[in-house]
């Protein structure tokens, strides 16, 4: 089985309307620039600018992908707790 390894980031951005968007990428700075240029996810295109509020680095793609899915299932309040805990 092939394991994709390297650097994979799971991230949460806060959109201009106060909503959160969660994603994963191997290049976090480039992805944030794409979101703010209107070339990222469809969800963020009309909600620019976005601001990175949470990010975690993973060594394996599969772990990052699973974490992204888990975060997307969380309620807003749970995501806010994650963001606020990371600021401490």
N, C-alpha and C positions, 0 to 999 in steps of 0.2 A: 504494500500500500504506500502510495506517495504522500509524504507529509510536507505541506508548504510551511516553511519556517522563515523567520526573519524578524521583521518588525510589523506588527499590526496594531492599530489603535482603534479602540472603541471610544466614541465621543458623544457628548451632548452639547448642542448649541442652543442658545436662547435666541429666538427670532425677535424681530422688531415689535411684533404684536404680543410678546410675552410667552408664546408657546415654545415648547421644546421639540427638537428634532434629534433623533439618535441615529448614528451610522457607524460604519467602520471603514478604515482605509489604511494602506501602507504608508501614506504620505500626508500627515495631518495638516501641515501648513498649506500645502497645495490644495487640499480639499476645502479648507476654510476659504481660501481665495476663490475657488470655483463657486462655492455657495454664494459668496458676496458679489461675484460677477454675473450671477443669474444662470450659471451653467452647471450647478450642482443638482441636487434633488428637486423634483418638480414642486414638492411641498415648500421648499425655502425660496423659490423664485420670486414669489409675490410677498414675501415676509422679510425682506432684506432691510438693513444689514443683519447678519447673524453674529453672535459672539460666543466663542468657545467658553463653556462654563464647567465642563468636566471631561476628563480624558484619562484612559488607562492603557498602558502598553502591554501587548501580549507577544509571546515568542512564536506561537502557532496560530495559524489562520482559523482552525476549527474552534479553538477556545474563544477567540475574538468573535467569531460569527455567532456562537452560542450565547455569549454574553450580550451581544446586540439584541438578539431575539428576546432574551430574558428582560432586558431593560424596556423594550418596546411594549411588553405586557404589563409593566408597572403602571400604577396610577400616578397622576401628577404629583400628589403629596409625597409619594415614595421617591420619585425622581428628585424632588426638591430636597429631601433628606440626604440623598446621595451627594448632590451638589454642595449642600451646606456642610456636610461632614468632611468633604474634601478640602474645603476652605480653612478648616481648623488647623 
